[in-house]
């Protein structure tokens, strides 16, 4: 499948309420985008996470005000080490599970909005069970980052009804492939309050 096919399928699945499938397809789009953007990186996980790191400013705007760059979440990674960055969670807890057809770990999932604007940016962290439910905006934020990547300038869905949005702008997907530079000029970075969550006592316990 082309990257544009993955983005189309992700948006279709999200609109249908199938958020796990939607996240699977957007992670596939991110996989391919990162492969094209960092041809010198041969390890999938390294380039997948680097793409998120390099686009974290765009992703944060659509995520609802959480400081994703500096927050260290109180979960254990695949090696049993406590404390995970956002990109580690997306890769280990979601992308790898979905890509291999495995069930998500208990407590990890994506939350569908229950009405327009409601729950769209809501995330839930279960401290006791060390798990996290992502808001559906995580799908849109990762998808927009893929669309805007310069390496995807030649992609095309062929339908102007597919779009993403932030608090100020609507991005018709087929008009924004590869236009990350232009997008950064209009994305309302200054209007987003970024909150750093401090889980230090839990991580170091």
Secondary structure by P-SEA (a helix, b strand, c coil): ccaaaaaaaaaaaaaacaaaaaaaaaaaaaaaaaaaaccccccaaaaaaaaaaaaaaaaaaacccccccccccccccccccccccaaaaaccccaaaaaacccccccbbbbbbccccccccbbbbbcccbbbbbccaaaaaaaaaaaaccccccccccccccccccccccccccccccaaaaaaaccccccbbbbbbbccccccc
